[in-house]
Amino acid sequence: MKDYLTTLTEAVRLARLEIACYYDKDCRATAEYAIRRLDGLLNNRRVDEAMAVFSSAQDSPPIVPEMPERKAAKHHH
């Protein structure tokens, strides 16, 4: 499991560097290039495997909390 955590941590670290490069006027990557690099960093077999391990290990909360009315609507179905 440690290897999977390392894989995800490294992918996030590199993705942050790519984003920083996009905003850095000296490095200034184009949006197309930055997206292509982010896609390569985040959409690959190793990251997919790591995500599968952690997502199956526990149900994670949504990134954006649900609004109270949406929670109520879910319970009525």
N, C-alpha and C positions, 0 to 999 in steps of 0.2 A: 504494500500500500504506500510505502514511503516513496517508491519510484513514481507512482502516479501523482502524488502530491508535488514532487519535484518537477514533473512534466508540466503540470498546470501552473505552478509558480513561475517556471521559466517562460512559458508561453505568455503569461500576463506581463512579465517583466519586459520581454521583447516587444510585445504589442504596445506597451507604454512608450518604449523608446521610439517605435515607428510613429506614434502619435506626436511625440515631442518633436521629432524630425519634421513632421508635416507643418507644425506651428513655428519652428525655428527658421528665421529669415536667412540664416547662413546655410542651412541644410535643405530647406524648402523642397520637399517632395511634392509632386502633383497629387491631387486627390485620387486619380486613377492608380498611380503607383502605390500610394499608401494603402488603398483598399486591396490591391493585389497582394501586397506584402502581408497585410493583416489576415487575408484569406488563407494564405499559405501557412501562417503561424498558427491560426486557430482552427482551421478546417483540415485536419490531417488525422491519420489513423491513431497515432499515439495520444493525441488530445481527446479524440473520440472515445478511446478505451478508458482513459482516466476519468472522463466525464461519466461514462457508464458505471464505473465502479462506485464513484461517489454519489451519483444520483440514485443508484439502486440501494446504497447503504442506508439512506434516510430520505424521507420526503423533506425537501427544502421549502422554506416559505417563498412566496412569490417575490420578485424584485420590487414590484410596486404593490403595496398593501391593498387588499380589496376594500372597496367602499362598503359601508354597512348595508346599503340597500342591495348590493350585489350578493353579499353573503346570505341575506334573507331570501333573495330570489332563488338561490341555489338549493336551499333547504325545502322549498315548496315544490320542487320537481321530483 
